[in-house]
Amino acid sequence: MGMALYDPEHGYYARRGAETGFRELGRGGDFYTSVSVGETFGLLLAHRIAREWETTFDRAQTFVVVEQGGHDGQLARDVLSGLREIGSPLLDGMEYRLVEPREPLRKVLEESFSIRPEPQVQIVDSLDAAWASAGIFLCNELLDAFPADLLVFEGSGWRERQVAWDESAGRPVFATRPLREEFAGFAAELGVDFPEGYVTEICPAVDSWMAEAARLFDRGLWWIIDYGHERADYYLPQRRTGTLRCYREHRLGDDPFAFPGEQDLTADVDFTRVEEAAARMGLQKRLFTDQHHFLIEAARPWLLSIEGKAPGPATAKRLRQFQTLTHPSTMGQRFKVMELRRG
Ligand SMILES: C[S@@+](CC[C@H](N)C(=O)[O-])C[C@H]1O[C@@H](n2cnc3c(N)ncnc32)[C@H](O)[C@@H]1O
């Protein structure tokens, strides 16, 4: 999964982004995100960022928003224009750092921000380089793009499903292998109350990522927005085929070996793993909710500002976006928000 997504030459994100100017998202791409729905997501995050800054941060300290997985920088643009629209004094001294470790993609981003500048935006190559004493970290649909490993319950025990090469067919296939030592503790925690052939995922990449991300601020908030579940819900015996899936041109597929480097591969996030990794790094969970509740709360000042007025076309468009982002049948319930804090 790591190679299919990130191989510098053939990987889906590494290649498509630089080649196509990040056209894998949105209508002409392979899948939608809350960012590609429109500017309303960024506007609502701007409201929430402004409120947090006013109520929980020391105004004398430089405040930095750090975003990882920010893709073409659209969310950065939407948040900053949201802050401008609400007239937040935060804009004056703040910085917005986009973390992009891959050089070709960094170049595309730098070019885009030199053509349409945003003075607050800096593009950095690592989380370490984004360090600030105070701020908010945010990522939307970053963790679901981390490479996951597959576990399979077979013969009354847990094994691993790995990728092998079938010489005669000339293509990759799945092969079952003994469980790696490092997954034994997790498998023991899951137990053995699963049907034969049950497949699921585990994402150790979350741990190493959190070990870095949690070092970002002395005083800060971390917002992790993604589809996923708490562990008890993720590893339900009924979820027999796991959550790994593929997207290409808005069609959902279940063959991760099809179209290598040309389709997105993704798996739901185990938010309990995120919380545990965060706790090891000294962060506390402040909130875990769904996108519906998180955005409705964030939207309060905006909704009050338009209440009782006949909506013009621009407001009507935003209200439609708001509905897509928050309605339980679209993105409201599937997407979750975990808020972590230090200080
Ligand atoms: C599903 S896309 C989401 C894009 C964007 N956040 C949005 O919501 O529209 C996942 C993004 O995470 C990026 N990504 C994955 N691993 C990353 C890493 N270690 N650092 C920065 N970006 C990463 C991918 O290149 C891709 O742009």
The ligand as an SDF file (V2000), in Angstrom:
LIG
                    3D

 27 29  0  0  0  0  0  0  0  0999 V2000
   -6.9690   11.8440    0.9200 C   0  0  0  0  0  0  0  0  0  0  0  0
   -5.8290   13.1050    0.5620 S   0  0  0  0  0  0  0  0  0  0  0  0
   -6.5320   14.4320    1.4620 C   0  0  0  0  0  0  0  0  0  0  0  0
   -6.1690   15.7700    0.9100 C   0  0  0  0  0  0  0  0  0  0  0  0
   -6.7150   17.0040    1.6370 C   0  0  0  0  0  0  0  0  0  0  0  0
   -6.3250   17.0370    3.0260 N   0  0  0  0  0  0  0  0  0  0  0  0
   -8.2270   17.0810    1.5510 C   0  0  0  0  0  0  0  0  0  0  0  0
   -8.8960   16.8460    2.5390 O   0  0  0  0  0  0  0  0  0  0  0  0
   -8.7200   17.3930    0.4560 O   0  0  0  0  0  0  0  0  0  0  0  0
   -4.4380   12.6340    1.5370 C   0  0  0  0  0  0  0  0  0  0  0  0
   -3.2560   13.5460    1.3740 C   0  0  0  0  0  0  0  0  0  0  0  0
   -2.2680   13.2590    2.3660 O   0  0  0  0  0  0  0  0  0  0  0  0
   -0.9940   13.3990    1.7700 C   0  0  0  0  0  0  0  0  0  0  0  0
    0.0040   12.7440    2.6140 N   0  0  0  0  0  0  0  0  0  0  0  0
    0.1440   11.4450    2.9110 C   0  0  0  0  0  0  0  0  0  0  0  0
    1.1810   11.2380    3.7400 N   0  0  0  0  0  0  0  0  0  0  0  0
    1.7090   12.4720    3.9910 C   0  0  0  0  0  0  0  0  0  0  0  0
    2.7930   12.9590    4.7890 C   0  0  0  0  0  0  0  0  0  0  0  0
    3.5470   12.1260    5.5030 N   0  0  0  0  0  0  0  0  0  0  0  0
    3.0260   14.2830    4.8300 N   0  0  0  0  0  0  0  0  0  0  0  0
    2.2650   15.1410    4.1320 C   0  0  0  0  0  0  0  0  0  0  0  0
    1.2370   14.7490    3.3530 N   0  0  0  0  0  0  0  0  0  0  0  0
    0.9690   13.4310    3.2880 C   0  0  0  0  0  0  0  0  0  0  0  0
   -1.2080   12.8130    0.3920 C   0  0  0  0  0  0  0  0  0  0  0  0
   -0.2040   13.2010   -0.5070 O   0  0  0  0  0  0  0  0  0  0  0  0
   -2.5590   13.4230    0.0450 C   0  0  0  0  0  0  0  0  0  0  0  0
   -2.4110   14.7050   -0.4990 O   0  0  0  0  0  0  0  0  0  0  0  0
  1  2  1  0
  2  3  1  0
  2 10  1  0
  3  4  1  0
  4  5  1  0
  5  6  1  0
  5  7  1  0
  7  8  2  0
  7  9  1  0
 10 11  1  0
 11 12  1  0
 11 26  1  0
 12 13  1  0
 13 14  1  0
 13 24  1  0
 14 15  1  0
 14 23  1  0
 15 16  2  0
 16 17  1  0
 17 18  1  0
 17 23  2  0
 18 19  1  0
 18 20  2  0
 20 21  1  0
 21 22  2  0
 22 23  1  0
 24 25  1  0
 24 26  1  0
 26 27  1  0
M  CHG  2   2   1   9  -1
M  END
$$$$
